[in-house]
Amino acid sequence: MSDAVTALVEKFVTDLRKVIRDELVQMLLTNEEAPNAATKPPRQLQVVRAPSKRTVEMIEEQGKAIVGFLKRNPNSSAQEIGTALGLTIADLALPIARLKAEKQIKSSGVRRGTRYSVK
């Protein structure tokens, strides 16, 4: 294929992934916080990288999204969580550690075989 076609395909795939990630995050927040989505407008999750450190609010929002995902997908790996939420495994480390410390989630397994579930 030509370079122009390849560039268009790559742009399309990137845009599609972003839309899917945004819709999944929105679905996670809507299901977790509003049992009746028709009565309450959905909240927006900011998945914007800060130039330095993440704020406490950003980490809490990511934690809520993780718990929401694990409620629907128990026994998931960090890779599965990250793929669904559009985050890297490194970005998941702090929210997962806080959720484990607060005993909201539990883990089983070691290293790359670790699986997470809601308590």
MIBAKOL-289775 format. One line per field, with one value per residue (C-alpha): x, y, z; residue number from 1. Coordinates in steps of 0.1 Angstrom, whole numbers, plus 2048, in hexadecimal, padded with zeros to 3 digits. Layout:
N
c1 = c(X|...)
c2 = c(Y|...)
c3 = c(Z|...)
pos = c(NUM|...)
***
This chain:
119
c1 = c(800|80A|816|7F6|7DF|7F3|7F2|7CC|7C7|7DD|7CA|7A9|7B4|7C1|7A1|78B|79F|79B|775|771|786|772|751|75D|769|748|735|749|742|71D|717|72A|71B|6F9|6E4|6CA|6DF|6C0|6BC|6E0|6F7|718|738|756|777|796|7B0|7C8|7ED|7FA|81C|828|815|7F1|7DA|7C8|7A7|7B5|7C1|79F|78D|7A3|79C|777|77A|78F|775|759|76C|773|74E|746|766|772|793|7A3|7C8|7D8|7DD|7B8|7AF|7C8|7BC|798|79E|7B9|7D4|7F6|800|816|7F9|7E4|7FE|7F5|7CF|7D0|7E7|7CF|7B1|7C3|7CD|7A9|79E|787|797|7AA|7C6|7D1|7EF|812|823|813|7FB|7EA|7C5|7AE|78B|773|770)
c2 = c(800|824|83A|84F|831|823|845|847|824|82B|84C|83A|81E|838|84C|82D|821|843|843|820|827|847|834|818|830|843|822|818|839|839|816|81B|83C|83D|81D|830|842|854|868|873|881|86D|87C|881|86F|883|86C|888|883|89E|8AB|8A1|88E|883|894|881|887|877|858|856|858|83D|828|82B|821|803|7F8|7FD|7E7|7CC|7CB|7C0|7AD|79B|789|7A1|7A7|7CA|7C7|7C1|7DE|7F5|7EC|7F2|813|820|821|812|7F8|812|82A|80F|808|824|822|7FC|7FF|817|802|7E4|7F8|803|7DF|7E7|7CE|7AD|79D|77A|76D|77C|793|792|777|78E|790|7AA|7A8|7BE|7B3)
c3 = c(800|7FB|817|814|818|835|847|842|84F|86E|875|872|88A|8A3|8A2|8A5|8C3|8D4|8CE|8DB|8FA|901|8FE|915|92F|92D|92F|94E|960|956|962|983|98E|97F|97F|96A|950|943|963|968|94D|949|958|942|94C|944|936|92F|937|94E|946|968|983|983|99B|9B7|9A4|984|998|9A9|988|97A|999|994|970|97A|994|97A|961|97B|985|962|95B|97A|97B|961|95C|95D|937|932|948|937|915|91D|92E|917|932|934|94E|95E|961|972|98D|9A5|9A2|9A6|9C5|9D5|9CE|9DD|9FC|A00|9FB|9DF|9C8|9CD|9B9|9B3|9A1|99D|984|962|96D|987|984|995|9A1|9B6|9DA)
pos = c(1|2|3|4|5|6|7|8|9|10|11|12|13|14|15|16|17|18|19|20|21|22|23|24|25|26|27|28|29|30|31|32|33|34|35|36|37|38|39|40|41|42|43|44|45|46|47|48|49|50|51|52|53|54|55|56|57|58|59|60|61|62|63|64|65|66|67|68|69|70|71|72|73|74|75|76|77|78|79|80|81|82|83|84|85|86|87|88|89|90|91|92|93|94|95|96|97|98|99|100|101|102|103|104|105|106|107|108|109|110|111|112|113|114|115|116|117|118|119)
***
